[in-house]
Amino acid sequence: MSDTYYEFGTAGERWDRAQLFFEAKEYGTAVRLLRGLVAEHPEQTAQRLLLARAYYHSARLSQAETELRAVLERDPVEHYARLMLGRTLERQGRPDEAAPHLRMAAAMTGETLT
């Protein structure tokens, strides 16, 4: 499939398609759409978070980490990005680095860690 398909339509239409592909567990296709959207609108948190989730679910953990760190650089109190970063670091076998992010995410949401 050509890349033209992934660039077709307005940003809103591409966002809708990316969400549909993500919900269908077509993470690779969602990534292709979301990378373009993030490049066009790097300040938008929702697109970057969904891109990180798509990377996470397709086991592209270093790319997920990069996106999550970008979100947290812009918005250090984005609790979901903090939680995802902790889980991504854990999945990469880096529990010591993950722990502070998981504690902070839990504190932000009022949850307790088990």
C-alpha positions, -999 to 999 in steps of 0.1 A, spaced: 0 0 0 14 34 -9 21 61 17 -4 83 -1 -32 66 17 -18 76 51 -15 112 40 -49 115 25 -76 136 41 -77 163 67 -59 159 100 -93 151 116 -100 124 91 -66 109 96 -70 110 134 -103 92 131 -87 65 109 -58 61 132 -81 56 162 -101 30 142 -69 11 132 -57 12 169 -91 -1 181 -89 -29 155 -54 -37 169 -38 -28 136 -10 -10 155 14 -8 126 -11 10 104 -21 33 133 16 42 137 19 51 100 -10 75 103 0 89 137 36 96 128 24 120 101 -1 137 125 26 141 152 50 155 127 24 181 117 12 189 152 39 180 177 23 199 205 -9 178 205 -7 153 234 -36 130 224 -19 120 191 15 115 207 0 94 235 -19 72 210 13 69 189 32 58 221 4 32 229 6 19 193 44 15 196 40 -1 230 14 -27 218 36 -35 187 66 -40 210 85 -10 197 94 0 232 122 24 226 100 44 202 72 44 228 96 56 254 108 85 231 72 96 225 63 94 262 93 114 272 84 141 246 49 143 262 63 146 297 88 173 286 59 194 275 35 184 303 52 169 333 19 163 351 4 142 323 -4 112 346 -12 87 319 21 94 300 39 90 334 21 56 340 28 44 304 65 54 307 68 34 339 52 4 322 73 8 291 105 9 312 94 -22 332 87 -41 300 123 -32 289 137 -47 321 144 -14 337 124 -16 369 146 9 389 140 36 363 103 27 361 96 29 398 96 67 403 73 72 373 49 46 385 49 61 420 43 96 406 15 84 384 -2 67 414 1 98 435 -14 119 407 -44 97 405 -48 89 442 -41 52 437 -18 30 457 9 8 443 8 -29 450 
